[in-house]
C-alpha cells in the first residue's frame, strides 16, 4: 500500500495461501474483506507487514481499507 492505494489492487493466489501486506504509506491501513469475517489484517502501521490466510473457497473477494473506504481491491482465489 502506498499513496492511499492497494498495489496491486487485484491479486490472484491459491486457496489457503499466506498473503503478506506491507504498508509503505504514511498512515495506517487495513485489508478487510467486504464480507465480514473472511479476512482482516487489522491496522497496519507505516512500514509494517502483516499476513493473513486466503480463503479456502475459490472466488473473487472484494476488500477495502476500513479507515479509507475509497481504497479497494479484489483478491482472486483459485
PyMOL Python script that loads the backbone (N, CA, C, O; Angstrom):
from pymol import cmd

cmd.read_pdbstr("""\
ATOM      1  N   UNK A   1       0.848  -1.173   0.000  1.00  0.00           N
ATOM      2  CA  UNK A   1       0.000   0.000   0.000  1.00  0.00           C
ATOM      3  C   UNK A   1       0.890   1.231   0.000  1.00  0.00           C
ATOM      4  O   UNK A   1       1.857   1.340   0.754  1.00  0.00           O
ATOM      5  N   UNK A   2       0.522   2.147  -0.875  1.00  0.00           N
ATOM      6  CA  UNK A   2       1.274   3.392  -0.952  1.00  0.00           C
ATOM      7  C   UNK A   2       0.411   4.432  -1.642  1.00  0.00           C
ATOM      8  O   UNK A   2      -0.346   4.120  -2.561  1.00  0.00           O
ATOM      9  N   UNK A   3       0.534   5.670  -1.190  1.00  0.00           N
ATOM     10  CA  UNK A   3      -0.234   6.772  -1.776  1.00  0.00           C
ATOM     11  C   UNK A   3      -1.742   6.513  -1.740  1.00  0.00           C
ATOM     12  O   UNK A   3      -2.462   6.835  -2.684  1.00  0.00           O
ATOM     13  N   UNK A   4      -2.201   5.928  -0.641  1.00  0.00           N
ATOM     14  CA  UNK A   4      -3.616   5.638  -0.426  1.00  0.00           C
ATOM     15  C   UNK A   4      -4.189   4.731  -1.515  1.00  0.00           C
ATOM     16  O   UNK A   4      -5.322   4.919  -1.958  1.00  0.00           O
ATOM     17  N   UNK A   5      -3.382   3.731  -1.948  1.00  0.00           N
ATOM     18  CA  UNK A   5      -3.835   2.743  -2.926  1.00  0.00           C
ATOM     19  C   UNK A   5      -3.299   1.376  -2.538  1.00  0.00           C
ATOM     20  O   UNK A   5      -2.178   1.256  -2.045  1.00  0.00           O
ATOM     21  N   UNK A   6      -4.111   0.341  -2.765  1.00  0.00           N
ATOM     22  CA  UNK A   6      -3.623  -1.029  -2.660  1.00  0.00           C
ATOM     23  C   UNK A   6      -2.880  -1.317  -3.960  1.00  0.00           C
ATOM     24  O   UNK A   6      -3.361  -0.983  -5.043  1.00  0.00           O
ATOM     25  N   UNK A   7      -1.716  -1.933  -3.852  1.00  0.00           N
ATOM     26  CA  UNK A   7      -0.937  -2.217  -5.047  1.00  0.00           C
ATOM     27  C   UNK A   7      -0.324  -3.608  -4.937  1.00  0.00           C
ATOM     28  O   UNK A   7       0.510  -3.834  -4.061  1.00  0.00           O
ATOM     29  N   UNK A   8      -0.711  -4.552  -5.804  1.00  0.00           N
ATOM     30  CA  UNK A   8      -1.727  -4.365  -6.833  1.00  0.00           C
ATOM     31  C   UNK A   8      -3.120  -4.338  -6.214  1.00  0.00           C
ATOM     32  O   UNK A   8      -3.313  -4.788  -5.085  1.00  0.00           O
ATOM     33  N   UNK A   9      -4.078  -3.814  -6.950  1.00  0.00           N
ATOM     34  CA  UNK A   9      -5.439  -3.791  -6.404  1.00  0.00           C
ATOM     35  C   UNK A   9      -6.234  -5.015  -6.849  1.00  0.00           C
ATOM     36  O   UNK A   9      -7.406  -5.154  -6.500  1.00  0.00           O
ATOM     37  N   UNK A  10      -5.604  -5.899  -7.616  1.00  0.00           N
ATOM     38  CA  UNK A  10      -6.189  -7.195  -7.974  1.00  0.00           C
ATOM     39  C   UNK A  10      -5.056  -8.210  -7.894  1.00  0.00           C
ATOM     40  O   UNK A  10      -4.041  -8.082  -8.580  1.00  0.00           O
ATOM     41  N   UNK A  11      -5.244  -9.219  -7.048  1.00  0.00           N
ATOM     42  CA  UNK A  11      -4.202 -10.207  -6.799  1.00  0.00           C
ATOM     43  C   UNK A  11      -4.800 -11.597  -6.924  1.00  0.00           C
ATOM     44  O   UNK A  11      -5.837 -11.887  -6.328  1.00  0.00           O
ATOM     45  N   UNK A  12      -4.140 -12.469  -7.709  1.00  0.00           N
ATOM     46  CA  UNK A  12      -4.594 -13.850  -7.879  1.00  0.00           C
ATOM     47  C   UNK A  12      -3.665 -14.761  -7.094  1.00  0.00           C
ATOM     48  O   UNK A  12      -2.445 -14.706  -7.250  1.00  0.00           O
ATOM     49  N   UNK A  13      -4.263 -15.613  -6.235  1.00  0.00           N
ATOM     50  CA  UNK A  13      -3.488 -16.517  -5.384  1.00  0.00           C
ATOM     51  C   UNK A  13      -4.191 -17.861  -5.269  1.00  0.00           C
ATOM     52  O   UNK A  13      -5.334 -18.016  -5.697  1.00  0.00           O
ATOM     53  N   UNK A  14      -3.502 -18.821  -4.691  1.00  0.00           N
ATOM     54  CA  UNK A  14      -4.075 -20.144  -4.461  1.00  0.00           C
ATOM     55  C   UNK A  14      -4.865 -20.155  -3.158  1.00  0.00           C
ATOM     56  O   UNK A  14      -4.549 -19.424  -2.220  1.00  0.00           O
ATOM     57  N   UNK A  15      -5.893 -20.990  -3.115  1.00  0.00           N
ATOM     58  CA  UNK A  15      -6.717 -21.134  -1.915  1.00  0.00           C
ATOM     59  C   UNK A  15      -5.842 -21.504  -0.720  1.00  0.00           C
ATOM     60  O   UNK A  15      -4.979 -22.375  -0.824  1.00  0.00           O
ATOM     61  N   UNK A  16      -6.063 -20.848   0.401  1.00  0.00           N
ATOM     62  CA  UNK A  16      -5.342 -21.135   1.632  1.00  0.00           C
ATOM     63  C   UNK A  16      -3.936 -20.572   1.709  1.00  0.00           C
ATOM     64  O   UNK A  16      -3.244 -20.785   2.704  1.00  0.00           O
ATOM     65  N   UNK A  17      -3.496 -19.854   0.678  1.00  0.00           N
ATOM     66  CA  UNK A  17      -2.140 -19.288   0.666  1.00  0.00           C
ATOM     67  C   UNK A  17      -2.000 -18.187   1.714  1.00  0.00           C
ATOM     68  O   UNK A  17      -2.976 -17.543   2.098  1.00  0.00           O
ATOM     69  N   UNK A  18      -0.777 -17.992   2.162  1.00  0.00           N
ATOM     70  CA  UNK A  18      -0.485 -16.881   3.062  1.00  0.00           C
ATOM     71  C   UNK A  18      -0.264 -15.621   2.233  1.00  0.00           C
ATOM     72  O   UNK A  18       0.517 -15.619   1.281  1.00  0.00           O
ATOM     73  N   UNK A  19      -0.956 -14.557   2.602  1.00  0.00           N
ATOM     74  CA  UNK A  19      -0.848 -13.277   1.903  1.00  0.00           C
ATOM     75  C   UNK A  19      -0.136 -12.298   2.832  1.00  0.00           C
ATOM     76  O   UNK A  19      -0.562 -12.098   3.969  1.00  0.00           O
ATOM     77  N   UNK A  20       0.941 -11.691   2.354  1.00  0.00           N
ATOM     78  CA  UNK A  20       1.675 -10.682   3.120  1.00  0.00           C
ATOM     79  C   UNK A  20       1.348  -9.301   2.573  1.00  0.00           C
ATOM     80  O   UNK A  20       1.318  -9.092   1.360  1.00  0.00           O
ATOM     81  N   UNK A  21       1.105  -8.364   3.479  1.00  0.00           N
ATOM     82  CA  UNK A  21       0.750  -6.999   3.097  1.00  0.00           C
ATOM     83  C   UNK A  21       1.689  -6.041   3.825  1.00  0.00           C
ATOM     84  O   UNK A  21       1.807  -6.087   5.050  1.00  0.00           O
ATOM     85  N   UNK A  22       2.352  -5.176   3.067  1.00  0.00           N
ATOM     86  CA  UNK A  22       3.249  -4.179   3.641  1.00  0.00           C
ATOM     87  C   UNK A  22       2.692  -2.790   3.369  1.00  0.00           C
ATOM     88  O   UNK A  22       2.292  -2.473   2.249  1.00  0.00           O
ATOM     89  N   UNK A  23       2.672  -1.981   4.398  1.00  0.00           N
ATOM     90  CA  UNK A  23       2.185  -0.609   4.282  1.00  0.00           C
ATOM     91  C   UNK A  23       3.373   0.329   4.084  1.00  0.00           C
ATOM     92  O   UNK A  23       4.197   0.494   4.983  1.00  0.00           O
ATOM     93  N   UNK A  24       3.458   0.941   2.907  1.00  0.00           N
ATOM     94  CA  UNK A  24       4.519   1.908   2.601  1.00  0.00           C
ATOM     95  C   UNK A  24       3.972   3.334   2.611  1.00  0.00           C
ATOM     96  O   UNK A  24       4.592   4.250   2.072  1.00  0.00           O
ATOM     97  N   UNK A  25       2.821   3.507   3.223  1.00  0.00           N
ATOM     98  CA  UNK A  25       2.190   4.816   3.287  1.00  0.00           C
ATOM     99  C   UNK A  25       2.517   5.476   4.620  1.00  0.00           C
ATOM    100  O   UNK A  25       3.110   4.853   5.501  1.00  0.00           O
ATOM    101  N   UNK A  26       2.129   6.735   4.763  1.00  0.00           N
ATOM    102  CA  UNK A  26       2.457   7.488   5.977  1.00  0.00           C
ATOM    103  C   UNK A  26       1.430   7.312   7.084  1.00  0.00           C
ATOM    104  O   UNK A  26       1.651   7.757   8.211  1.00  0.00           O
ATOM    105  N   UNK A  27       0.302   6.663   6.775  1.00  0.00           N
ATOM    106  CA  UNK A  27      -0.752   6.425   7.765  1.00  0.00           C
ATOM    107  C   UNK A  27      -1.127   4.949   7.764  1.00  0.00           C
ATOM    108  O   UNK A  27      -0.766   4.216   6.843  1.00  0.00           O
ATOM    109  N   UNK A  28      -1.851   4.510   8.793  1.00  0.00           N
ATOM    110  CA  UNK A  28      -2.269   3.125   8.904  1.00  0.00           C
ATOM    111  C   UNK A  28      -3.380   2.762   7.936  1.00  0.00           C
ATOM    112  O   UNK A  28      -4.232   3.586   7.603  1.00  0.00           O
ATOM    113  N   UNK A  29      -3.354   1.497   7.486  1.00  0.00           N
ATOM    114  CA  UNK A  29      -4.370   0.968   6.577  1.00  0.00           C
ATOM    115  C   UNK A  29      -4.729  -0.453   6.996  1.00  0.00           C
ATOM    116  O   UNK A  29      -4.035  -1.069   7.805  1.00  0.00           O
ATOM    117  N   UNK A  30      -5.822  -0.961   6.433  1.00  0.00           N
ATOM    118  CA  UNK A  30      -6.207  -2.357   6.621  1.00  0.00           C
ATOM    119  C   UNK A  30      -6.470  -2.995   5.269  1.00  0.00           C
ATOM    120  O   UNK A  30      -6.650  -2.303   4.267  1.00  0.00           O
ATOM    121  N   UNK A  31      -6.489  -4.324   5.252  1.00  0.00           N
ATOM    122  CA  UNK A  31      -7.026  -5.101   4.136  1.00  0.00           C
ATOM    123  C   UNK A  31      -8.154  -5.907   4.764  1.00  0.00           C
ATOM    124  O   UNK A  31      -7.918  -6.893   5.462  1.00  0.00           O
ATOM    125  N   UNK A  32      -9.383  -5.474   4.506  1.00  0.00           N
ATOM    126  CA  UNK A  32     -10.563  -6.024   5.169  1.00  0.00           C
ATOM    127  C   UNK A  32     -11.566  -6.480   4.120  1.00  0.00           C
ATOM    128  O   UNK A  32     -11.971  -5.691   3.267  1.00  0.00           O
ATOM    129  N   UNK A  33     -11.971  -7.742   4.173  1.00  0.00           N
ATOM    130  CA  UNK A  33     -12.941  -8.250   3.198  1.00  0.00           C
ATOM    131  C   UNK A  33     -14.257  -7.501   3.323  1.00  0.00           C
ATOM    132  O   UNK A  33     -14.699  -7.174   4.424  1.00  0.00           O
ATOM    133  N   UNK A  34     -14.884  -7.230   2.168  1.00  0.00           N
ATOM    134  CA  UNK A  34     -16.183  -6.558   2.178  1.00  0.00           C
ATOM    135  C   UNK A  34     -17.229  -7.406   2.893  1.00  0.00           C
ATOM    136  O   UNK A  34     -18.120  -6.873   3.553  1.00  0.00           O
ATOM    137  N   UNK A  35     -17.120  -8.732   2.760  1.00  0.00           N
ATOM    138  CA  UNK A  35     -17.986  -9.642   3.501  1.00  0.00           C
ATOM    139  C   UNK A  35     -17.329  -9.886   4.852  1.00  0.00           C
ATOM    140  O   UNK A  35     -16.222 -10.419   4.924  1.00  0.00           O
ATOM    141  N   UNK A  36     -17.999  -9.505   5.900  1.00  0.00           N
ATOM    142  CA  UNK A  36     -17.426  -9.562   7.252  1.00  0.00           C
ATOM    143  C   UNK A  36     -16.925 -10.957   7.610  1.00  0.00           C
ATOM    144  O   UNK A  36     -17.570 -11.965   7.322  1.00  0.00           O
ATOM    145  N   UNK A  37     -15.753 -10.986   8.248  1.00  0.00           N
ATOM    146  CA  UNK A  37     -15.237 -12.213   8.829  1.00  0.00           C
ATOM    147  C   UNK A  37     -14.398 -13.092   7.924  1.00  0.00           C
ATOM    148  O   UNK A  37     -13.890 -14.114   8.385  1.00  0.00           O
ATOM    149  N   UNK A  38     -14.228 -12.743   6.659  1.00  0.00           N
ATOM    150  CA  UNK A  38     -13.440 -13.602   5.776  1.00  0.00           C
ATOM    151  C   UNK A  38     -11.948 -13.347   5.977  1.00  0.00           C
ATOM    152  O   UNK A  38     -11.185 -14.293   6.167  1.00  0.00           O
ATOM    153  N   UNK A  39     -11.523 -12.089   5.940  1.00  0.00           N
ATOM    154  CA  UNK A  39     -10.146 -11.728   6.302  1.00  0.00           C
ATOM    155  C   UNK A  39     -10.097 -10.265   6.712  1.00  0.00           C
ATOM    156  O   UNK A  39     -10.874  -9.438   6.235  1.00  0.00           O
ATOM    157  N   UNK A  40      -9.170  -9.972   7.602  1.00  0.00           N
ATOM    158  CA  UNK A  40      -8.981  -8.606   8.101  1.00  0.00           C
ATOM    159  C   UNK A  40      -7.605  -8.539   8.749  1.00  0.00           C
ATOM    160  O   UNK A  40      -7.338  -9.243   9.723  1.00  0.00           O
ATOM    161  N   UNK A  41      -6.744  -7.704   8.215  1.00  0.00           N
ATOM    162  CA  UNK A  41      -5.393  -7.597   8.765  1.00  0.00           C
ATOM    163  C   UNK A  41      -5.337  -6.818  10.067  1.00  0.00           C
ATOM    164  O   UNK A  41      -4.345  -6.888  10.792  1.00  0.00           O
ATOM    165  N   UNK A  42      -6.400  -6.072  10.370  1.00  0.00           N
ATOM    166  CA  UNK A  42      -6.276  -5.099  11.436  1.00  0.00           C
ATOM    167  C   UNK A  42      -5.418  -3.961  10.919  1.00  0.00           C
ATOM    168  O   UNK A  42      -4.924  -4.018   9.792  1.00  0.00           O
ATOM    169  N   UNK A  43      -5.236  -2.939  11.718  1.00  0.00           N
ATOM    170  CA  UNK A  43      -4.495  -1.761  11.273  1.00  0.00           C
ATOM    171  C   UNK A  43      -3.018  -2.096  11.071  1.00  0.00           C
ATOM    172  O   UNK A  43      -2.367  -2.645  11.959  1.00  0.00           O
ATOM    173  N   UNK A  44      -2.504  -1.758   9.897  1.00  0.00           N
ATOM    174  CA  UNK A  44      -1.097  -1.973   9.556  1.00  0.00           C
ATOM    175  C   UNK A  44      -0.422  -0.608   9.576  1.00  0.00           C
ATOM    176  O   UNK A  44      -0.765   0.273   8.787  1.00  0.00           O
ATOM    177  N   UNK A  45       0.528  -0.438  10.470  1.00  0.00           N
ATOM    178  CA  UNK A  45       1.223   0.837  10.602  1.00  0.00           C
ATOM    179  C   UNK A  45       2.233   1.072   9.490  1.00  0.00           C
ATOM    180  O   UNK A  45       2.508   0.184   8.683  1.00  0.00           O
ATOM    181  N   UNK A  46       2.776   2.273   9.462  1.00  0.00           N
ATOM    182  CA  UNK A  46       3.780   2.650   8.465  1.00  0.00           C
ATOM    183  C   UNK A  46       4.958   1.679   8.496  1.00  0.00           C
ATOM    184  O   UNK A  46       5.514   1.393   9.556  1.00  0.00           O
ATOM    185  N   UNK A  47       5.331   1.176   7.312  1.00  0.00           N
ATOM    186  CA  UNK A  47       6.450   0.245   7.131  1.00  0.00           C
ATOM    187  C   UNK A  47       6.271  -1.072   7.881  1.00  0.00           C
ATOM    188  O   UNK A  47       7.251  -1.775   8.129  1.00  0.00           O
ATOM    189  N   UNK A  48       5.056  -1.410   8.241  1.00  0.00           N
ATOM    190  CA  UNK A  48       4.753  -2.665   8.932  1.00  0.00           C
ATOM    191  C   UNK A  48       4.201  -3.668   7.922  1.00  0.00           C
ATOM    192  O   UNK A  48       3.567  -3.290   6.936  1.00  0.00           O
ATOM    193  N   UNK A  49       4.454  -4.961   8.183  1.00  0.00           N
ATOM    194  CA  UNK A  49       3.923  -6.039   7.351  1.00  0.00           C
ATOM    195  C   UNK A  49       3.060  -6.948   8.211  1.00  0.00           C
ATOM    196  O   UNK A  49       3.433  -7.294   9.332  1.00  0.00           O
ATOM    197  N   UNK A  50       1.901  -7.333   7.680  1.00  0.00           N
ATOM    198  CA  UNK A  50       1.032  -8.312   8.336  1.00  0.00           C
ATOM    199  C   UNK A  50       0.642  -9.366   7.315  1.00  0.00           C
ATOM    200  O   UNK A  50       0.690  -9.127   6.108  1.00  0.00           O
ATOM    201  N   UNK A  51       0.255 -10.536   7.813  1.00  0.00           N
ATOM    202  CA  UNK A  51      -0.156 -11.626   6.937  1.00  0.00           C
ATOM    203  C   UNK A  51      -1.545 -12.113   7.316  1.00  0.00           C
ATOM    204  O   UNK A  51      -2.013 -11.921   8.438  1.00  0.00           O
ATOM    205  N   UNK A  52      -2.188 -12.752   6.341  1.00  0.00           N
ATOM    206  CA  UNK A  52      -3.454 -13.436   6.592  1.00  0.00           C
ATOM    207  C   UNK A  52      -3.551 -14.606   5.630  1.00  0.00           C
ATOM    208  O   UNK A  52      -2.835 -14.657   4.631  1.00  0.00           O
ATOM    209  N   UNK A  53      -4.440 -15.548   5.932  1.00  0.00           N
ATOM    210  CA  UNK A  53      -4.646 -16.700   5.063  1.00  0.00           C
ATOM    211  C   UNK A  53      -5.766 -16.412   4.084  1.00  0.00           C
ATOM    212  O   UNK A  53      -6.829 -15.919   4.464  1.00  0.00           O
ATOM    213  N   UNK A  54      -5.519 -16.724   2.816  1.00  0.00           N
ATOM    214  CA  UNK A  54      -6.559 -16.579   1.803  1.00  0.00           C
ATOM    215  C   UNK A  54      -7.675 -17.577   2.091  1.00  0.00           C
ATOM    216  O   UNK A  54      -7.423 -18.626   2.684  1.00  0.00           O
ATOM    217  N   UNK A  55      -8.888 -17.272   1.686  1.00  0.00           N
ATOM    218  CA  UNK A  55      -9.988 -18.220   1.861  1.00  0.00           C
ATOM    219  C   UNK A  55      -9.689 -19.543   1.154  1.00  0.00           C
ATOM    220  O   UNK A  55      -8.925 -19.580   0.189  1.00  0.00           O
ATOM    221  N   UNK A  56     -10.293 -20.618   1.637  1.00  0.00           N
ATOM    222  CA  UNK A  56     -10.141 -21.943   1.034  1.00  0.00           C
ATOM    223  C   UNK A  56     -11.057 -22.135  -0.169  1.00  0.00           C
ATOM    224  O   UNK A  56     -10.820 -23.019  -0.993  1.00  0.00           O
ATOM    225  N   UNK A  57     -12.088 -21.326  -0.276  1.00  0.00           N
ATOM    226  CA  UNK A  57     -13.060 -21.451  -1.358  1.00  0.00           C
ATOM    227  C   UNK A  57     -12.679 -20.521  -2.508  1.00  0.00           C
ATOM    228  O   UNK A  57     -12.562 -19.312  -2.309  1.00  0.00           O
ATOM    229  N   UNK A  58     -12.481 -21.077  -3.722  1.00  0.00           N
ATOM    230  CA  UNK A  58     -12.161 -20.227  -4.864  1.00  0.00           C
ATOM    231  C   UNK A  58     -13.253 -19.188  -5.127  1.00  0.00           C
ATOM    232  O   UNK A  58     -14.433 -19.418  -4.861  1.00  0.00           O
ATOM    233  N   UNK A  59     -12.831 -18.053  -5.649  1.00  0.00           N
ATOM    234  CA  UNK A  59     -13.774 -16.989  -5.978  1.00  0.00           C
ATOM    235  C   UNK A  59     -13.087 -15.641  -5.916  1.00  0.00           C
ATOM    236  O   UNK A  59     -11.881 -15.548  -5.685  1.00  0.00           O
ATOM    237  N   UNK A  60     -13.877 -14.590  -6.127  1.00  0.00           N
ATOM    238  CA  UNK A  60     -13.376 -13.225  -6.050  1.00  0.00           C
ATOM    239  C   UNK A  60     -13.867 -12.591  -4.765  1.00  0.00           C
ATOM    240  O   UNK A  60     -15.064 -12.597  -4.479  1.00  0.00           O
ATOM    241  N   UNK A  61     -12.950 -12.047  -3.996  1.00  0.00           N
ATOM    242  CA  UNK A  61     -13.253 -11.448  -2.700  1.00  0.00           C
ATOM    243  C   UNK A  61     -12.869  -9.972  -2.735  1.00  0.00           C
ATOM    244  O   UNK A  61     -11.687  -9.634  -2.799  1.00  0.00           O
ATOM    245  N   UNK A  62     -13.853  -9.110  -2.695  1.00  0.00           N
ATOM    246  CA  UNK A  62     -13.590  -7.672  -2.669  1.00  0.00           C
ATOM    247  C   UNK A  62     -13.140  -7.271  -1.270  1.00  0.00           C
ATOM    248  O   UNK A  62     -13.588  -7.835  -0.272  1.00  0.00           O
ATOM    249  N   UNK A  63     -12.249  -6.288  -1.216  1.00  0.00           N
ATOM    250  CA  UNK A  63     -11.765  -5.803   0.073  1.00  0.00           C
ATOM    251  C   UNK A  63     -11.595  -4.293   0.040  1.00  0.00           C
ATOM    252  O   UNK A  63     -11.649  -3.665  -1.018  1.00  0.00           O
ATOM    253  N   UNK A  64     -11.389  -3.727   1.216  1.00  0.00           N
ATOM    254  CA  UNK A  64     -11.253  -2.276   1.368  1.00  0.00           C
ATOM    255  C   UNK A  64     -10.363  -1.987   2.571  1.00  0.00           C
ATOM    256  O   UNK A  64     -10.006  -2.888   3.331  1.00  0.00           O
ATOM    257  N   UNK A  65     -10.016  -0.724   2.726  1.00  0.00           N
ATOM    258  CA  UNK A  65      -9.318  -0.233   3.913  1.00  0.00           C
ATOM    259  C   UNK A  65     -10.379   0.373   4.826  1.00  0.00           C
ATOM    260  O   UNK A  65     -11.110   1.268   4.403  1.00  0.00           O
ATOM    261  N   UNK A  66     -10.475  -0.090   6.052  1.00  0.00           N
ATOM    262  CA  UNK A  66     -11.515   0.401   6.959  1.00  0.00           C
ATOM    263  C   UNK A  66     -11.429   1.911   7.190  1.00  0.00           C
ATOM    264  O   UNK A  66     -12.458   2.579   7.086  1.00  0.00           O
ATOM    265  N   UNK A  67     -10.256   2.491   7.498  1.00  0.00           N
ATOM    266  CA  UNK A  67     -10.214   3.941   7.700  1.00  0.00           C
ATOM    267  C   UNK A  67     -10.374   4.755   6.406  1.00  0.00           C
ATOM    268  O   UNK A  67     -10.741   5.930   6.449  1.00  0.00           O
ATOM    269  N   UNK A  68     -10.094   4.119   5.252  1.00  0.00           N
ATOM    270  CA  UNK A  68     -10.124   4.829   3.963  1.00  0.00           C
ATOM    271  C   UNK A  68     -10.907   3.980   2.958  1.00  0.00           C
ATOM    272  O   UNK A  68     -10.298   3.322   2.115  1.00  0.00           O
ATOM    273  N   UNK A  69     -12.243   3.979   3.027  1.00  0.00           N
ATOM    274  CA  UNK A  69     -13.058   3.061   2.226  1.00  0.00           C
ATOM    275  C   UNK A  69     -12.942   3.245   0.714  1.00  0.00           C
ATOM    276  O   UNK A  69     -13.415   2.399  -0.044  1.00  0.00           O
ATOM    277  N   UNK A  70     -12.322   4.336   0.265  1.00  0.00           N
ATOM    278  CA  UNK A  70     -12.102   4.500  -1.170  1.00  0.00           C
ATOM    279  C   UNK A  70     -10.946   3.630  -1.668  1.00  0.00           C
ATOM    280  O   UNK A  70     -10.770   3.466  -2.876  1.00  0.00           O
ATOM    281  N   UNK A  71     -10.161   3.073  -0.748  1.00  0.00           N
ATOM    282  CA  UNK A  71      -9.085   2.143  -1.096  1.00  0.00           C
ATOM    283  C   UNK A  71      -9.695   0.754  -1.202  1.00  0.00           C
ATOM    284  O   UNK A  71     -10.065   0.158  -0.190  1.00  0.00           O
ATOM    285  N   UNK A  72      -9.803   0.235  -2.422  1.00  0.00           N
ATOM    286  CA  UNK A  72     -10.458  -1.051  -2.643  1.00  0.00           C
ATOM    287  C   UNK A  72      -9.588  -1.954  -3.502  1.00  0.00           C
ATOM    288  O   UNK A  72      -8.631  -1.507  -4.134  1.00  0.00           O
ATOM    289  N   UNK A  73      -9.938  -3.226  -3.510  1.00  0.00           N
ATOM    290  CA  UNK A  73      -9.246  -4.195  -4.342  1.00  0.00           C
ATOM    291  C   UNK A  73     -10.017  -5.491  -4.399  1.00  0.00           C
ATOM    292  O   UNK A  73     -11.080  -5.636  -3.794  1.00  0.00           O
ATOM    293  N   UNK A  74      -9.449  -6.447  -5.153  1.00  0.00           N
ATOM    294  CA  UNK A  74     -10.072  -7.763  -5.306  1.00  0.00           C
ATOM    295  C   UNK A  74      -8.998  -8.824  -5.121  1.00  0.00           C
ATOM    296  O   UNK A  74      -7.931  -8.756  -5.732  1.00  0.00           O
ATOM    297  N   UNK A  75      -9.288  -9.805  -4.274  1.00  0.00           N
ATOM    298  CA  UNK A  75      -8.442 -10.973  -4.089  1.00  0.00           C
ATOM    299  C   UNK A  75      -9.100 -12.114  -4.860  1.00  0.00           C
ATOM    300  O   UNK A  75     -10.215 -12.522  -4.535  1.00  0.00           O
ATOM    301  N   UNK A  76      -8.410 -12.632  -5.884  1.00  0.00           N
ATOM    302  CA  UNK A  76      -8.936 -13.733  -6.692  1.00  0.00           C
ATOM    303  C   UNK A  76      -8.296 -15.011  -6.177  1.00  0.00           C
ATOM    304  O   UNK A  76      -7.076 -15.168  -6.228  1.00  0.00           O
ATOM    305  N   UNK A  77      -9.122 -15.923  -5.680  1.00  0.00           N
ATOM    306  CA  UNK A  77      -8.641 -17.178  -5.105  1.00  0.00           C
ATOM    307  C   UNK A  77      -8.933 -18.305  -6.086  1.00  0.00           C
ATOM    308  O   UNK A  77     -10.075 -18.496  -6.505  1.00  0.00           O
ATOM    309  N   UNK A  78      -7.889 -19.052  -6.449  1.00  0.00           N
ATOM    310  CA  UNK A  78      -8.042 -20.175  -7.389  1.00  0.00           C
ATOM    311  C   UNK A  78      -7.916 -21.498  -6.685  1.00  0.00           C
ATOM    312  O   UNK A  78      -8.019 -22.548  -7.320  1.00  0.00           O
TER     313      UNK A  78
END
""", "prot")
cmd.dss("prot")
cmd.show_as("cartoon", "prot")
cmd.util.cbc("prot")
cmd.orient("prot")
